[in-house]
Amino acid sequence: MLIVVAYDVANNRRRVRLRSVLRKYGLPVQESVFECQVTPGEARKMKAEVRKTIRKSADLVRFYTLCRDCQDLVEDQNGPVDVEIPLAMVV
């Protein structure tokens, strides 16, 4: 499944820790946006790690799960985008 994670984290230290967590599951596509190609189990683990990293009263993290049909509609300024993330690229 593809999950797009967008965040607004006020504190620099928490933001760096959050980026570190998200890099285990996907790739940054914008300054505060990640695309994560994960299994349902990995998604649960990722969300749990994110919850431990942020401060709910100060930070915002949103998870957008895209269905297979929606994934096929993803495009950027150059046209359609292959959102399959090669496993070798996930660090």
C-alpha positions as CSV (number, residue, x, y, z in Angstrom):
1,M,0.0,0.0,0.0
2,L,1.1,3.5,-0.7
3,I,0.9,6.0,2.2
4,V,1.7,9.6,1.7
5,V,2.9,11.2,5.0
6,A,2.7,15.0,5.3
7,Y,3.9,16.8,8.5
8,D,4.3,20.1,10.1
9,V,6.6,19.8,13.2
10,A,7.5,22.9,15.1
11,N,10.6,21.6,16.9
12,N,13.8,21.0,14.9
13,R,14.9,18.1,17.0
14,R,11.6,16.3,16.7
15,R,11.5,17.1,13.0
16,V,14.9,15.5,12.4
17,R,13.8,12.4,14.5
18,L,10.6,12.2,12.5
19,R,12.4,12.3,9.2
20,S,14.7,9.6,10.4
21,V,11.7,7.4,11.3
22,L,10.0,8.0,7.9
23,R,13.2,7.3,5.9
24,K,13.0,3.7,7.2
25,Y,9.7,3.3,5.4
26,G,9.8,5.5,2.3
27,L,11.4,8.4,0.4
28,P,11.0,12.1,0.8
29,V,9.3,13.8,-2.2
30,Q,9.0,17.3,-0.7
31,E,10.5,19.0,2.3
32,S,7.7,17.7,4.6
33,V,6.2,14.9,2.5
34,F,7.1,11.2,2.2
35,E,5.8,8.4,0.0
36,C,5.9,5.1,1.8
37,Q,5.3,1.8,0.0
38,V,4.5,-0.5,3.0
39,T,2.7,-3.6,4.1
40,P,-0.2,-3.2,6.5
41,G,2.0,-4.4,9.3
42,E,4.8,-1.9,8.4
43,A,2.1,0.9,8.3
44,R,1.0,0.1,11.9
45,K,4.7,0.0,13.0
46,M,5.5,3.3,11.2
47,K,2.5,5.1,12.7
48,A,3.4,3.8,16.2
49,E,6.9,5.1,15.8
50,V,5.6,8.4,14.6
51,R,3.3,8.8,17.6
52,K,6.3,8.2,19.9
53,T,8.3,10.8,18.1
54,I,6.0,13.8,17.9
55,R,4.2,16.0,20.4
56,K,0.5,15.8,19.7
57,S,-0.2,19.2,21.1
58,A,2.3,21.0,18.9
59,D,2.9,18.9,15.8
60,L,0.7,17.6,12.9
61,V,1.3,14.5,10.9
62,R,-1.2,13.2,8.4
63,F,-1.3,9.8,6.7
64,Y,-3.0,9.5,3.3
65,T,-3.5,5.9,2.1
66,L,-3.9,5.6,-1.6
67,C,-5.8,2.7,-3.1
68,R,-4.2,0.9,-6.1
69,D,-6.4,2.8,-8.6
70,C,-5.5,6.1,-7.0
71,Q,-1.8,5.2,-7.1
72,D,-2.1,4.8,-10.9
73,L,-3.3,8.5,-11.1
74,V,-0.3,10.0,-9.3
75,E,1.5,12.5,-11.5
76,D,3.9,15.4,-11.3
77,Q,4.7,18.2,-13.7
78,N,6.3,15.7,-16.1
79,G,3.3,13.4,-16.2
80,P,2.5,10.0,-14.5
81,V,4.8,8.9,-11.7
82,D,5.7,5.3,-10.8
83,V,5.1,5.3,-7.1
84,E,6.6,1.8,-6.6
85,I,9.6,2.5,-4.4
86,P,12.5,0.1,-5.1
87,L,13.4,-1.7,-1.9
88,A,17.1,-0.8,-2.4
89,M,16.2,2.9,-2.2
90,V,14.6,2.6,1.3
91,V,17.3,3.2,3.9
